[in-house]
């Protein structure tokens, strides 16, 4: 991550798509580099997944849950997530085969949420040749759904038909911080993973609540609504993993969708929750490169964590390739059509719209700090959405120094979507 060049200048490597960018910075200005905390690990990779399958939390093992002849769906993440499905699903298949479940009775469903469909090549990339050739691998379809109920907060539990009608549902995913659901993983595979735009919008409307934020589960109305949805569409078993900065599996939990997930969240906090004594003048934040910075819709997640670390009037340098553009048509139209950040915030409170919620989230950050975006997007377009465009992190950093003048503290967040800054005593 850091290479000392002599004197007070260091070179940092900042994730950007598939080609990291170098940043040369005065060492005495760097107040910290938010890398994961070092802890002693046990098993890792596939072996850790197998361990969790043999030792489920709050649940019997799969061989006591699934029966021969039942239709089983394995719900996993789409291409925008770093989830290594190709490492996790084979171990699950092996357990199902031991029970006597036929390959024809198993389907892998990619939870698209509000994202685009996959190509067949992308499906192979996600699950691997073996899984792709052994069982059916399909995208969820928001137009083919079954309404299973409605939550107390009014969210329709509209679920992709294949999932809704399955005998058993196994959900897999990776656990990381989520800017308004608290953490990813757990029930998110079902809602919003394989639900409809209307259902997702109804749930996400709860993000306007002050307790809907990263690292918060208890009292978080978004997470509580997600978990309640599972009462109408039960999850029989989960396998959730925690990844390191190299996207390798370092911890796995399996079993009950609440109890196992919460243990995974506790482990995540041990590694990725980072306490700071004070806020920074400049925060340089990256998603860590591909696939997390594939578009601005995904890259925005790093911005959300960075906002907790920057002082009022400071600058966030958001680094993300965004090679596929904005990533969501509604998000793009809101950003382009917005007159001012204040107007976006007022608009989302009056008319909550999926996609628009991310525009309003960016607008909220802009209320307290400027955002320099280092991306592959066209500069004029970036300016039209209230951000300041750059093609290199070095240029953005040097301009930030000039703009602020007396800079004393620069914080680096190389894995912004994963690390959560927490200001001591705040």
Order of alpha helices (4+ residues) and beta strands (2+ residues): beta-beta-beta-beta-alpha-beta-alpha-beta-alpha-beta-beta-beta-alpha-beta-beta-beta-alpha-alpha-beta-beta-alpha-beta-beta-alpha-beta-alpha-alpha-alpha-beta-alpha-beta-alpha-beta-beta
